[in-house]
């Protein structure tokens, strides 16, 4: 009887050691899979929020187009007082007075979602003097701080070409213009 117990004492623990190694390997594999899944989920969420932020910024541009077109004189005075060539962005990132808070609240919850700026394009090496009736309209979505997006659009707020610009043919549709006014 002592022989059997002695033989058993020598073999004790080897099966337990193999089991522990297998369980540790399985746990490590599960940890890697969970980590990959979490990373993928975070990436997908960041992409979704980034797309929403881009749409938010684009809607800010769309909402302010009409305001810029209707307020040319205010835009020109805004350019002279808030120069893009100023030293710090805070000096030119001033939202024009005619762009209302209602236009900056995209989703209608009462909280401002976009900031909108107007700066002059470089038409005469002077950001305070507009000579071509084109300005940059900038919209930055502030609703999603994790994925801020900014959209810039060069817009023209002058009328169409004159009859003289179209040269021969003059008015009444007998001109060289391909545009319909």
VEXLOPA-499118 format. One line per 3 residues: number of its first residue (from 1); their letters; for each residue x, y, z of N, C-alpha, C, CB. Coordinates in nm, 4 decimals, decimal comma, padded with zeros to 6 digits. Glycine has a CB too. Layout:
NUM) A) X:Y:Z:X:Y:Z:X:Y:Z:X:Y:Z; ...;
***
This chain:
1) XXX) 00,0807:-00,1172:00,0000:00,0000:00,0000:00,0000:00,0866:00,1259:00,0000:-00,0926:-00,0015:00,1183; 00,1967:00,1222:00,0677:00,2859:00,2378:00,0709:00,3473:00,2644:-00,0657:00,3959:00,2170:00,1741; 00,3654:00,1610:-00,1444:00,4197:00,1788:-00,2796:00,3254:00,2603:-00,3679:00,4464:00,0426:-00,3443;
4) XXX) 00,1978:00,2309:-00,3564:00,0991:00,3018:-00,4388:00,0963:00,4486:-00,3978:-00,0428:00,2378:-00,4244; 00,0977:00,4819:-00,2707:00,0959:00,6198:-00,2254:00,2230:00,6927:-00,2655:00,0777:00,6255:-00,0751; 00,3339:00,6254:-00,2607:00,4609:00,6870:-00,2985:00,4611:00,7206:-00,4465:00,5787:00,5945:-00,2646;
7) XXX) 00,4058:00,6313:-00,5294:00,4008:00,6551:-00,6720:00,3072:00,7726:-00,7022:00,3549:00,5280:-00,7462; 00,1982:00,7798:-00,6303:00,1024:00,8874:-00,6517:00,1598:01,0222:-00,6084:-00,0270:00,8586:-00,5761; 00,2368:01,0284:-00,5040:00,2946:01,1537:-00,4569:00,3894:01,2138:-00,5598:00,3678:01,1317:-00,3255;
10) XXX) 00,4600:01,1292:-00,6328:00,5527:01,1795:-00,7331:00,4804:01,2406:-00,8522:00,6435:01,0684:-00,7799; 00,3651:01,1916:-00,8874:00,2921:01,2398:-01,0045:00,1970:01,3537:-00,9709:00,2150:01,1264:-01,0675; 00,1814:01,3854:-00,8490:00,0867:01,4872:-00,8081:00,1324:01,6254:-00,8582:00,0709:01,4870:-00,6545;
13) XXX) 00,0381:01,7028:-00,9206:00,0661:01,8397:-00,9628:00,0982:01,8569:-01,1096:00,1777:01,8922:-00,8847; 00,1425:01,7546:-01,1793:00,1785:01,7728:-01,3200:00,0543:01,8010:-01,4044:00,2519:01,6482:-01,3734; -00,0563:01,7356:-01,3774:-00,1809:01,7613:-01,4514:-00,2319:01,9020:-01,4188:-00,2898:01,6542:-01,4165;
16) XXX) -00,2166:01,9429:-01,2954:-00,2598:02,0763:-01,2554:-00,1774:02,1833:-01,3259:-00,2492:02,0928:-01,1034; -00,0480:02,1601:-01,3410:00,0400:02,2542:-01,4088:00,0007:02,2700:-01,5554:00,1853:02,2084:-01,3977; -00,0259:02,1598:-01,6221:-00,0690:02,1642:-01,7622:-00,2021:02,2386:-01,7735:-00,0821:02,0205:-01,8204;
19) XXX) -00,2943:02,2149:-01,6828:-00,4244:02,2815:-01,6845:-00,4085:02,4318:-01,6640:-00,5164:02,2226:-01,5764; -00,3240:02,4734:-01,5721:-00,3013:02,6150:-01,5491:-00,2401:02,6851:-01,6698:-00,2125:02,6334:-01,4295; -00,1484:02,6180:-01,7379:-00,0867:02,6760:-01,8582:-00,1909:02,6930:-01,9683:00,0300:02,5872:-01,9083;
22) XXX) -00,2763:02,5932:-01,9865:-00,3817:02,6035:-02,0881:-00,4819:02,7147:-02,0550:-00,4553:02,4696:-02,1014; -00,5199:02,7251:-01,9302:-00,6145:02,8307:-01,8902:-00,5508:02,9684:-01,9087:-00,6592:02,8115:-01,7425; -00,4238:02,9844:-01,8748:-00,3544:03,1126:-01,8921:-00,3474:03,1503:-02,0397:-00,2124:03,1060:-01,8321;
25) XXX) -00,3195:03,0531:-02,1267:-00,3139:03,0804:-02,2706:-00,4512:03,1220:-02,3239:-00,2628:02,9565:-02,3468; -00,5561:03,0533:-02,2794:-00,6909:03,0891:-02,3223:-00,7298:03,2286:-02,2740:-00,7914:02,9863:-02,2714; -00,6970:03,2624:-02,1503:-00,7267:03,3946:-02,0975:-00,6516:03,5048:-02,1729:-00,6922:03,4001:-01,9498;
28) XXX) -00,5275:03,4774:-02,2086:-00,4503:03,5745:-02,2866:-00,5139:03,5957:-02,4239:-00,3040:03,5275:-02,3022; -00,5573:03,4885:-02,4864:-00,6245:03,4998:-02,6159:-00,7538:03,5789:-02,6067:-00,6531:03,3624:-02,6720; -00,8309:03,5545:-02,5025:-00,9556:03,6278:-02,4824:-00,9259:03,7761:-02,4578:-01,0357:03,5679:-02,3637;
31) XXX) -00,8225:03,8059:-02,3817:-00,7863:03,9451:-02,3545:-00,7483:04,0184:-02,4828:-00,6705:03,9515:-02,2543; -00,6761:03,9524:-02,5710:-00,6387:04,0135:-02,6989:-00,7626:04,0387:-02,7838:-00,5391:03,9236:-02,7752; -00,8543:03,9449:-02,7894:-00,9774:03,9622:-02,8673:-01,0636:04,0761:-02,8127:-01,0579:03,8322:-02,8681;
34) XXX) -01,0754:04,0849:-02,6828:-01,1533:04,1928:-02,6222:-01,0881:04,3277:-02,6518:-01,1665:04,1715:-02,4696; -00,9575:04,3352:-02,6436:-00,8863:04,4587:-02,6736:-00,9083:04,5013:-02,8188:-00,7370:04,4418:-02,6456; -00,9004:04,4087:-02,9113:-00,9255:04,4397:-03,0527:-01,0684:04,4887:-03,0743:-00,8990:04,3161:-03,1400;
37) XXX) -01,1637:04,4258:-03,0102:-01,3031:04,4653:-03,0253:-01,3267:04,6058:-02,9701:-01,3946:04,3650:-02,9551; -01,2683:04,6373:-02,8556:-01,2838:04,7705:-02,7979:-01,2206:04,8773:-02,8864:-01,2221:04,7753:-02,6587; -01,1038:04,8479:-02,9418:-01,0379:04,9420:-03,0318:-01,1224:04,9663:-03,1560:-00,8995:04,8903:-03,0714;
40) XXX) -01,1791:04,8617:-03,2117:-01,2636:04,8748:-03,3293:-01,3889:04,9556:-03,2968:-01,3017:04,7366:-03,3834; -01,4467:04,9316:-03,1822:-01,5665:05,0063:-03,1423:-01,5366:05,1550:-03,1249:-01,6238:04,9491:-03,0122; -01,4232:05,1873:-03,0634:-01,3844:05,3266:-03,0450:-01,3590:05,3933:-03,1799:-01,2593:05,3365:-02,9561;
43) XXX) -01,2944:05,3236:-03,2697:-01,2670:05,3773:-03,4026:-01,3955:05,4034:-03,4797:-01,1781:05,2820:-03,4807; -01,4895:05,3111:-03,4713:-01,6178:05,3283:-03,5388:-01,6935:05,4464:-03,4814:-01,7019:05,2016:-03,5273; -01,6917:05,4609:-03,3511:-01,7610:05,5727:-03,2861:-01,6977:05,7062:-03,3260:-01,7579:05,5561:-03,1324;
46) XXX) -01,5651:05,7112:-03,3320:-01,4959:05,8339:-03,3706:-01,5267:05,8701:-03,5155:-01,3445:05,8186:-03,3509; -01,5351:05,7722:-03,6018:-01,5713:05,7965:-03,7415:-01,7136:05,8485:-03,7519:-01,5558:05,6687:-03,8244; -01,8054:05,7912:-03,6771:-01,9449:05,8346:-03,6790:-01,9578:05,9778:-03,6286:-02,0317:05,7406:-03,5941;
49) XXX) -01,8906:06,0088:-03,5191:-01,8963:06,1431:-03,4630:-01,8297:06,2430:-03,5581:-01,8285:06,1468:-03,3243; -01,7220:06,2018:-03,6228:-01,6553:06,2881:-03,7198:-01,7451:06,3224:-03,8373:-01,5292:06,2223:-03,7698; -01,8206:06,2264:-03,8848:-01,9145:06,2504:-03,9941:-02,0269:06,3431:-03,9506:-01,9722:06,1184:-04,0448;
52) XXX) -02,0778:06,3234:-03,8301:-02,1809:06,4127:-03,7782:-02,1275:06,5547:-03,7621:-02,2338:06,3608:-03,6442; -02,0027:06,5670:-03,7186:-01,9415:06,6979:-03,7018:-01,9239:06,7673:-03,8367:-01,8065:06,6849:-03,6306; -01,8861:06,6920:-03,9390:-01,8725:06,7486:-04,0731:-02,0075:06,7975:-04,1256:-01,8127:06,6448:-04,1692;
55) XXX) -02,1120:06,7196:-04,1051:-02,2455:06,7608:-04,1482:-02,2913:06,8849:-04,0710:-02,3462:06,6455:-04,1288; -02,2567:06,8920:-03,9452:-02,2907:07,0077:-03,8620:-02,2229:07,1334:-03,9182:-02,2477:06,9838:-03,7138; -02,0944:07,1241:-03,9517:-02,0217:07,2388:-04,0064:-02,0778:07,2804:-04,1421:-01,8726:07,2061:-04,0193;
58) XXX) -02,1126:07,1828:-04,2253:-02,1698:07,2146:-04,3559:-02,3061:07,2816:-04,3429:-02,1820:07,0884:-04,4401; -02,3847:07,2408:-04,2456:-02,5153:07,3036:-04,2273:-02,4999:07,4473:-04,1779:-02,6005:07,2225:-04,1287; -02,3947:07,4752:-04,1026:-02,3673:07,6127:-04,0623:-02,3372:07,7013:-04,1817:-02,2515:07,6168:-03,9650;
61) XXX) -02,2628:07,6472:-04,2789:-02,2376:07,7227:-04,4020:-02,3667:07,7495:-04,4772:-02,1395:07,6473:-04,4920; -02,4471:07,6460:-04,4924:-02,5719:07,6598:-04,5680:-02,6652:07,7616:-04,5037:-02,6423:07,5247:-04,5791; -02,6688:07,7642:-04,3716:-02,7584:07,8562:-04,3020:-02,7122:08,0005:-04,3128:-02,7698:07,8172:-04,1564;
64) XXX) -02,5831:08,0233:-04,3333:-02,5320:08,1608:-04,3344:-02,5115:08,2174:-04,4747:-02,4019:08,1667:-04,2598; -02,5281:08,1390:-04,5791:-02,5116:08,1909:-04,7154:-02,5999:08,3118:-04,7424:-02,5423:08,0823:-04,8166; -02,7271:08,2976:-04,7124:-02,8210:08,4059:-04,7382:-02,7880:08,5318:-04,6604:-02,9602:08,3618:-04,7052;
67) XXX) -02,7430:08,5159:-04,5362:-02,7079:08,6317:-04,4545:-02,5918:08,7099:-04,5152:-02,6724:08,5875:-04,3129; -02,4934:08,6393:-04,5669:-02,3783:08,7064:-04,6278:-02,4219:08,7780:-04,7553:-02,2651:08,6049:-04,6586; -02,5052:08,7139:-04,8356:-02,5496:08,7745:-04,9606:-02,6319:08,9008:-04,9361:-02,6310:08,6743:-05,0413;
70) XXX) -02,7100:08,9041:-04,8294:-02,7982:09,0182:-04,8021:-02,7295:09,1324:-04,7273:-02,9170:08,9720:-04,7226; -02,6105:09,1095:-04,6759:-02,5438:09,2095:-04,5915:-02,4049:09,2443:-04,6412:-02,5349:09,1599:-04,4492; -02,3937:09,2777:-04,7679:-02,2620:09,3054:-04,8260:-02,1913:09,4201:-04,7545:-02,2758:09,3379:-04,9744;
73) XXX) -02,2621:09,5287:-04,7252:-02,1968:09,6430:-04,6611:-02,1479:09,6069:-04,5207:-02,2932:09,7626:-04,6542; -02,2246:09,5260:-04,4486:-02,1817:09,4843:-04,3143:-02,0621:09,3900:-04,3245:-02,2983:09,4155:-04,2381; -02,0606:09,3046:-04,4272:-01,9455:09,2156:-04,4474:-01,8201:09,2974:-04,4725:-01,9706:09,1186:-04,5652;
76) XXX) -01,8299:09,3996:-04,5567:-01,7130:09,4822:-04,5867:-01,6635:09,5571:-04,4631:-01,7460:09,5816:-04,6978; -01,7541:09,6087:-04,3811:-01,7097:09,6760:-04,2582:-01,6537:09,5745:-04,1585:-01,8265:09,7547:-04,1940; -01,7082:09,4531:-04,1594:-01,6560:09,3471:-04,0723:-01,5122:09,3121:-04,1106:-01,7456:09,2212:-04,0803;
79) XXX) -01,4830:09,3108:-04,2406:-01,3481:09,2776:-04,2862:-01,2467:09,3830:-04,2419:-01,3457:09,2637:-04,4386; -01,2861:09,5088:-04,2411:-01,1911:09,6141:-04,2032:-01,1604:09,6130:-04,0539:-01,2456:09,7503:-04,2429; -01,2569:09,5694:-03,9718:-01,2322:09,5694:-03,8271:-01,1756:09,4379:-03,7757:-01,3598:09,6001:-03,7538;
82) XXX) -01,1925:09,3288:-03,8495:-01,1447:09,1969:-03,8048:-01,0565:09,1367:-03,9120:-01,2633:09,1017:-03,7724; -00,9315:09,1763:-03,9111:-00,8402:09,1357:-04,0172:-00,7866:08,9956:-03,9950:-00,7256:09,2333:-04,0276; -00,7873:08,9164:-04,1016:-00,7316:08,7808:-04,0980:-00,5811:08,7854:-04,0769:-00,7646:08,7050:-04,2277;
85) XXX) -00,5202:08,8943:-04,1170:-00,3753:08,9041:-04,1017:-00,3352:08,9434:-03,9596:-00,3192:09,0047:-04,2007; -00,4341:08,9513:-03,8706:-00,4041:08,9848:-03,7310:-00,3184:08,8753:-03,6688:-00,5346:09,0041:-03,6494; -00,2525:08,9126:-03,5617:-00,1533:08,8232:-03,5006:-00,2134:08,6942:-03,4455:-00,0817:08,8955:-03,3898;
88) XXX) -00,3282:08,7026:-03,3813:-00,3854:08,5833:-03,3199:-00,5230:08,5537:-03,3791:-00,3954:08,6007:-03,1672; -00,5611:08,4269:-03,3864:-00,6930:08,3921:-03,4389:-00,8070:08,4577:-03,3622:-00,7107:08,2429:-03,4365; -00,7894:08,4849:-03,2343:-00,8973:08,5469:-03,1567:-00,9317:08,6852:-03,2103:-00,8581:08,5566:-03,0090;
91) XXX) -00,8382:08,7507:-03,2778:-00,8638:08,8840:-03,3306:-00,9471:08,8809:-03,4583:-00,7332:08,9547:-03,3567; -00,9392:08,7734:-03,5359:-01,0203:08,7671:-03,6576:-01,1340:08,6672:-03,6476:-00,9337:08,7322:-03,7750; -01,1346:08,5840:-03,5453:-01,2434:08,4890:-03,5283:-01,3583:08,5548:-03,4523:-01,1944:08,3626:-03,4543;
94) XXX) -01,4118:08,6578:-03,5119:-01,5251:08,7296:-03,4558:-01,6458:08,6979:-03,5427:-01,4982:08,8845:-03,4482; -01,7505:08,6488:-03,4821:-01,8697:08,6113:-03,5564:-01,9438:08,7391:-03,5943:-01,9610:08,5152:-03,4730; -01,9737:08,7577:-03,7236:-02,0437:08,8790:-03,7657:-02,1792:08,8928:-03,6971:-02,0621:08,8791:-03,9168;
97) XXX) -02,2189:09,0175:-03,6755:-02,3419:09,0444:-03,6001:-02,4672:08,9984:-03,6728:-02,3527:09,1918:-03,5705; -02,4647:08,9925:-03,8054:-02,5857:08,9558:-03,8787:-02,6086:08,8046:-03,8834:-02,5785:09,0102:-04,0195; -02,5107:08,7246:-03,8427:-02,5296:08,5793:-03,8352:-02,5852:08,5501:-03,6969:-02,3944:08,4999:-03,8618;
100) XXX) -02,7112:08,5210:-03,6928:-02,7821:08,5091:-03,5656:-02,7534:08,3765:-03,4966:-02,9312:08,5242:-03,5874; -02,7863:08,3733:-03,3679:-02,7688:08,2506:-03,2902:-02,8578:08,1397:-03,3442:-02,7996:08,2756:-03,1419; -02,9743:08,1780:-03,3985:-03,0647:08,0764:-03,4545:-02,9990:08,0028:-03,5704:-03,1961:08,1410:-03,5011;
103) XXX) -02,9180:08,0723:-03,6498:-02,8485:08,0069:-03,7603:-02,7323:07,9206:-03,7112:-02,7975:08,1110:-03,8591; -02,6833:07,9509:-03,5926:-02,5699:07,8759:-03,5391:-02,6143:07,7568:-03,4546:-02,4817:07,9673:-03,4562; -02,7420:07,7471:-03,4254:-02,7971:07,6325:-03,3525:-02,8571:07,5371:-03,4553:-02,9052:07,6776:-03,2461;
106) XXX) -02,7808:07,4373:-03,4934:-02,8188:07,3490:-03,6037:-02,9344:07,2574:-03,5675:-02,7004:07,2660:-03,6467; -02,9318:07,2024:-03,4478:-03,0326:07,1020:-03,4119:-03,1506:07,1581:-03,3334:-02,9684:06,9933:-03,3319; -03,1530:07,2884:-03,3069:-03,2672:07,3506:-03,2428:-03,2816:07,3243:-03,0943:-03,3879:07,3068:-03,3094;
109) XXX) -03,1729:07,2882:-03,0270:-03,1820:07,2598:-02,8838:-03,1485:07,3809:-02,7963:-03,0897:07,1457:-02,8489; -03,1247:07,4954:-02,8589:-03,0940:07,6162:-02,7831:-02,9468:07,6349:-02,7524:-03,1693:07,6150:-02,6563; -02,8615:07,5416:-02,7942:-02,7180:07,5500:-02,7705:-02,6485:07,5753:-02,9048:-02,6639:07,4192:-02,7022;
112) XXX) -02,5554:07,6690:-02,9068:-02,4830:07,7008:-03,0291:-02,3982:07,5818:-03,0721:-02,3950:07,8254:-03,0095; -02,4148:07,5415:-03,1983:-02,3439:07,4241:-03,2501:-02,2282:07,4588:-03,3429:-02,4401:07,3353:-03,3228; -02,2346:07,5739:-03,4095:-02,1292:07,6113:-03,5046:-02,0860:07,7553:-03,4803:-02,1778:07,5936:-03,6508;
115) XXX) -01,9592:07,7803:-03,5087:-01,9059:07,9162:-03,5103:-01,8785:07,9501:-03,6558:-01,7755:07,9302:-03,4213; -01,9144:08,0707:-03,6964:-01,9025:08,1103:-03,8359:-01,8218:08,2392:-03,8432:-02,0425:08,1281:-03,9015; -01,7200:08,2390:-03,9302:-01,6372:08,3563:-03,9514:-01,6364:08,3914:-04,0983:-01,4945:08,3332:-03,9003;
118) XXX) -01,6042:08,5162:-04,1235:-01,5870:08,5634:-04,2600:-01,4506:08,6312:-04,2663:-01,7032:08,6615:-04,3033; -01,3689:08,5873:-04,3614:-01,2407:08,6535:-04,3847:-01,2271:08,6789:-04,5338:-01,1211:08,5679:-04,3312; -01,1490:08,7774:-04,5665:-01,1279:08,8115:-04,7061:-01,0270:08,7151:-04,7671:-01,0799:08,9576:-04,7204;
121) XXX) -01,0485:08,6846:-04,8943:-00,9466:08,6068:-04,9632:-00,8311:08,7004:-04,9971:-01,0041:08,5383:-05,0920; -00,7200:08,6443:-05,0349:-00,6032:08,7266:-05,0638:-00,6160:08,7806:-05,2058:-00,4709:08,6453:-05,0464; -00,6898:08,8900:-05,2192:-00,7125:08,9452:-05,3520:-00,6209:09,0634:-05,3833:-00,8562:08,9875:-05,3654;
124) XXX) -00,5764:09,1341:-05,2837:-00,4881:09,2490:-05,3081:-00,3797:09,2565:-05,2017:-00,5688:09,3804:-05,3108; -00,3407:09,1421:-05,1483:-00,2423:09,1354:-05,0395:-00,2830:09,2203:-04,9198:-00,1059:09,1801:-05,0895; -00,4117:09,2421:-04,9054:-00,4638:09,3197:-04,7936:-00,5938:09,2549:-04,7487:-00,4855:09,4699:-04,8328;
127) XXX) -00,5922:09,1949:-04,6313:-00,7097:09,1243:-04,5820:-00,8184:09,2167:-04,5300:-00,6696:09,0300:-04,4740; -00,7899:09,3456:-04,5233:-00,8912:09,4390:-04,4758:-00,9638:09,5078:-04,5901:-00,8283:09,5424:-04,3859; -00,9174:09,4905:-04,7120:-00,9766:09,5580:-04,8272:-01,0180:09,4533:-04,9295:-00,8773:09,6605:-04,8897;
130) XXX) -01,1464:09,4438:-04,9550:-01,1968:09,3472:-05,0520:-01,2073:09,4139:-05,1884:-01,3344:09,2904:-05,0078; -01,1464:09,3529:-05,2895:-01,1512:09,4124:-05,4227:-01,2206:09,3227:-05,5254:-01,0114:09,4437:-05,4695; -01,2525:09,1998:-05,4896:-01,3143:09,1105:-05,5882:-01,4488:09,0533:-05,5428:-01,2202:08,9972:-05,6194;
133) XXX) -01,5038:09,1023:-05,4346:-01,6338:09,0582:-05,3806:-01,6376:08,9090:-05,3508:-01,7449:09,0924:-05,4781; -01,5247:08,8550:-05,3129:-01,5165:08,7152:-05,2711:-01,4599:08,7101:-05,1301:-01,4288:08,6315:-05,3694; -01,5228:08,6303:-05,0480:-01,4772:08,6134:-04,9101:-01,4826:08,4653:-04,8746:-01,5639:08,6977:-04,8110;
136) XXX) -01,4027:08,4298:-04,7755:-01,4076:08,2941:-04,7216:-01,5125:08,2911:-04,6120:-01,2680:08,2485:-04,6675; -01,6036:08,2000:-04,6232:-01,7013:08,1739:-04,5194:-01,6549:08,0468:-04,4491:-01,8481:08,1596:-04,5778; -01,6291:08,0573:-04,3203:-01,5727:07,9463:-04,2425:-01,6724:07,9034:-04,1373:-01,4381:07,9863:-04,1765;
139) XXX) -01,6970:07,7740:-04,1297:-01,7885:07,7201:-04,0301:-01,7172:07,6076:-03,9553:-01,9209:07,6690:-04,0965; -01,7137:07,6189:-03,8226:-01,6502:07,5161:-03,7393:-01,7538:07,4613:-03,6424:-01,5267:07,5734:-03,6620; -01,7723:07,3304:-03,6450:-01,8684:07,2655:-03,5559:-01,8067:07,2527:-03,4168:-01,9105:07,1256:-03,6110;
142) XXX) -01,8787:07,3028:-03,3178:-01,8326:07,2951:-03,1790:-01,9163:07,1979:-03,0969:-01,8359:07,4330:-03,1147; -02,0119:07,1341:-03,1614:-02,1018:07,0424:-03,0910:-02,0296:06,9150:-03,0475:-02,2210:07,0067:-03,1798; -01,9339:06,8701:-03,1268:-01,8614:06,7458:-03,0988:-01,7145:06,7792:-03,0724:-01,8749:06,6442:-03,2177;
145) XXX) -01,6755:06,8037:-02,9480:-01,5374:06,8440:-02,9201:-01,4345:06,7337:-02,9474:-01,5262:06,8878:-02,7766; -01,4773:06,6071:-02,9503:-01,3824:06,4987:-02,9771:-01,3411:06,4928:-03,1237:-01,4425:06,3658:-02,9359; -01,4257:06,5436:-03,2111:-01,3962:06,5391:-03,3549:-01,4385:06,6703:-03,4198:-01,4681:06,4191:-03,4229;
148) XXX) -01,3698:06,7808:-03,3890:-01,4105:06,9088:-03,4483:-01,3806:06,9104:-03,5978:-01,3388:07,0265:-03,3784; -01,4724:06,9656:-03,6737:-01,4544:06,9775:-03,8181:-01,4763:07,1224:-03,8583:-01,5515:06,8833:-03,8951; -01,3999:07,1650:-03,9575:-01,4107:07,3001:-04,0092:-01,4265:07,2927:-04,1603:-01,2870:07,3857:-03,9697;
151) XXX) -01,5176:07,3733:-04,2124:-01,5425:07,3777:-04,3553:-01,5257:07,5214:-04,4009:-01,6843:07,3231:-04,3904; -01,4524:07,5404:-04,5114:-01,4326:07,6735:-04,5686:-01,4874:07,6738:-04,7100:-01,2823:07,7143:-04,5671; -01,5503:07,7851:-04,7442:-01,6048:07,7974:-04,8788:-01,5797:07,9397:-04,9278:-01,7574:07,7628:-04,8818;
154) XXX) -01,5256:07,9502:-05,0472:-01,5043:08,0804:-05,1086:-01,6336:08,1193:-05,1780:-01,3836:08,0784:-05,2088; -01,6958:08,2260:-05,1307:-01,8234:08,2671:-05,1891:-01,8094:08,4053:-05,2496:-01,9361:08,2656:-05,0834; -01,8924:08,4310:-05,3475:-01,8950:08,5614:-05,4136:-02,0287:08,6251:-05,3834:-01,8716:08,5490:-05,5681;
157) XXX) -02,0258:08,7478:-05,3345:-02,1509:08,8113:-05,2993:-02,1793:08,9319:-05,3874:-02,1494:08,8524:-05,1542; -02,1293:08,9296:-05,5096:-02,1599:09,0350:-05,6065:-02,2617:08,9810:-05,7055:-02,0310:09,0843:-05,6802; -02,3189:09,0702:-05,7824:-02,4151:09,0293:-05,8846:-02,3462:08,9592:-05,9995:-02,4927:09,1493:-05,9361;
160) XXX) -02,4240:08,9141:-06,0941:-02,3698:08,8469:-06,2113:-02,3029:08,9449:-06,3059:-02,4791:08,7716:-06,2837; -02,2579:08,8969:-06,4182:-02,1890:08,9792:-06,5162:-02,2854:09,0792:-06,5782:-02,1251:08,8920:-06,6246; -02,2297:09,1914:-06,6215:-02,3125:09,2914:-06,6881:-02,3210:09,2600:-06,8359:-02,2568:09,4331:-06,6661;
163) XXX) -02,4101:09,3293:-06,9041:-02,4233:09,3091:-07,0483:-02,2940:09,3462:-07,1198:-02,5402:09,3918:-07,1039; -02,2252:09,4476:-07,0686:-02,0999:09,4892:-07,1307:-01,9949:09,3780:-07,1205:-02,0477:09,6185:-07,0648; -01,9937:09,3073:-07,0090:-01,8955:09,2007:-06,9911:-01,9160:09,0887:-07,0928:-01,9035:09,1446:-06,8491;
166) XXX) -02,0365:09,0735:-07,1386:-02,0631:08,9667:-07,2343:-02,0307:09,0091:-07,3777:-02,2087:08,9235:-07,2247; -02,0000:09,1330:-07,3948:-01,9613:09,1913:-07,5237:-02,0728:09,1848:-07,6260:-01,8394:09,1210:-07,5779; -02,0389:09,1525:-07,7480:-02,1370:09,1626:-07,8566:-02,2638:09,0840:-07,8293:-02,0760:09,1150:-07,9855;
169) XXX) -02,3682:09,1228:-07,8868:-02,4950:09,0574:-07,8665:-02,5822:09,1329:-07,7699:-02,4740:08,9182:-07,8182; -02,5235:09,2017:-07,6774:-02,5919:09,2830:-07,5792:-02,7025:09,2096:-07,5037:-02,6487:09,4021:-07,6459; -02,8150:09,2716:-07,4896:-02,9210:09,2199:-07,4040:-03,0209:09,1334:-07,4798:-02,9931:09,3341:-07,3377;
172) XXX) -03,1309:09,1031:-07,4127:-03,2431:09,0272:-07,4676:-03,2040:08,8860:-07,5113:-03,3021:09,1016:-07,5849; -03,1070:08,8281:-07,4453:-03,0684:08,6905:-07,4739:-02,9819:08,6750:-07,5968:-03,1893:08,6075:-07,4896; -02,9419:08,7865:-07,6605:-02,8555:08,7809:-07,7785:-02,7125:08,8136:-07,7395:-02,9050:08,8779:-07,8877;
175) XXX) -02,6570:08,7365:-07,6501:-02,5217:08,7656:-07,6064:-02,4411:08,6358:-07,6001:-02,5224:08,8367:-07,4690; -02,3191:08,6486:-07,5537:-02,2284:08,5338:-07,5501:-02,2276:08,4633:-07,4140:-02,0878:08,5786:-07,5850; -02,3203:08,4963:-07,3296:-02,3229:08,4360:-07,1971:-02,3925:08,2998:-07,2015:-02,3934:08,5292:-07,0971;
178) XXX) -02,3378:08,2058:-07,1314:-02,4013:08,0744:-07,1194:-02,4817:08,0635:-06,9908:-02,2962:07,9637:-07,1246; -02,4840:08,1706:-06,9135:-02,5547:08,1681:-06,7849:-02,6941:08,2241:-06,8005:-02,4778:08,2473:-06,6782; -02,7826:08,1783:-06,7164:-02,9187:08,2315:-06,7141:-02,9342:08,3134:-06,5872:-03,0258:08,1171:-06,7213;
181) X) -02,9741:08,4372:-06,6008:-02,9925:08,5247:-06,4843:-03,1397:08,5468:-06,4596:-02,9209:08,6598:-06,5042;
***
